[in-house]
Structure formats: C-alpha cells, structure tokens
C-alpha cells in the first residue's frame, strides 16, 4: 500500500521561471507511472480527494489542487480498479469485483469498515 498525496504534491518555492517546477514534478510523476506500469505485484494507492471544495484564492493552493487532480486522473487511467470511499462506503468507479479485485463488502473487511 502506497500513500499518494501530500508527498507527491509537495511544491518547492516557485523557481524562476515558474514552469520549471511544474516540469520537474511532472517528470517525477512520470517515473511513478512507469514504476506502476512495470510492477509485477498488485499495488494499492491511497489518496485524499482535494478538488471538491472551493477554488483556493491563492496561486500556490490552486497549483496544489490542480496537481492533485492531474495526478489522480492519470493514476485512475492506469489502474485496473478505482474505489472512492465516501462516508465509509466504497463506490467502485472503475473495474469490477472479481479475481484480484475485492467486492465492496470485501473491501470494507480489508479496510476495517463497519467497526
């Protein structure tokens, strides 16, 4: 299990010119994607949803939100199974329960749901 989020989204102070920081971060993400594609064992990624709130009023917070959305979209494209958990309820967004993919009730057992 790999926590994805703050660590992958941390932003150094804006470099000069500004696009260099974004390019370096995208290169780092591309290495993550390559690693995930070539992995021979199942990998579970866990992350927080940050795009459902208001649009931040400062540029750095907006950049964080945009990067999170971009990263989550790319990871979902690569994933065989995508589960969104809201209020403790697993919602399958992509893929289906079956060999190697847990059903919602199995997922709740794996994550300690209903405790």
N, C-alpha and C positions, 0 to 999 in steps of 0.2 A: 504494500500500500504506500502510495506516494502522495504527500500533501502538496497540492499545487495551489498557488495563490500568492500570498504576500512575498514569499521568497523569489518567485519568478517575476513578480510585478514590481519589485523594488526599483526605484528610479534614482540614479545618482543626480546630483545637482546638474541642471541643464548645461551641457557643454556648448562650446561655440564652434561651428554653427549648430543650431538646435537639432537638425536632422541626424547628426552623428550618434546621439544617444539612442534614438529610435532604431537606427540601423544595427547598432551593436546588440540591442535587445532582441531584435528580430533574428539575428544570426544565432544568438543563444537559444531562442525558441526553436529554430530550425534544427539545431543539434538535438534538442529534446525530441522533436518529431521523428528524426532519423533513428534515434535510440528506440523509441516506441515501436516503430515500424519493423525494426530488425530484432526485437526481443523474441525469445523463444518460449518464455513463460508468461502466463497471464499477469497483467499489471492492473491494479486498481488505483485510479486517481481520485482524490477528494479535493473539492474546492468550494469556496463560497460564491454565491451569486451577488454581484455588486451593482448590476445595472437596473434594478427595479425601483430605485429611489429617484430622488430629484437629480437633475443635472447640476453637478457642482459649480459653484460660482468662480472658482479659481482655476487657472490653466493647468497646474500640476495635478490637481484632483481629477480634472476632466481627462487628462492624459492617462492617469491610472485606470480610470473607468473604461476608457477606450481600449487600453491594452488588455484589460481583463476580458472584455467582450471579444476581442480579436482572438486571444488565446483560447478561450472556451469554445468558440466556433471551430477553430482548427482542430482542437482535441476531439470535439464531437464528430467531426468528419472522419477522423482516423479510427474512432472507437467502434467496436462491434456492438456494444451495449452502453446506453446512456440512461442513467436513472437520476431524476430530480426528486429530492426528498423535501416535502413541504409539510410542516406541522406533523412531522413524524411519519408521513405516508409516502411510500415510494411510488413514483409515477414513471413508468417506462416511456422514454421519449424516442428511443431508437433501439432496434433489436427486439428480440423476443426471448422469453424464458425457454430453456432447453439445455442440451448438453453444454456445460461450461458457463451458462448464463442462469443466474438464480431467478426464480419466480418472485413476485412481490412478497409473498409470505416467507420464502426462504431468505430473502434479503433482510426482512425485519429480524429474523432469527440471527443472521450474521452480524447485524449492527446493534443488537440488543434492543430492538424496538419492542413496544408494549411492556416495558418494565416499570 
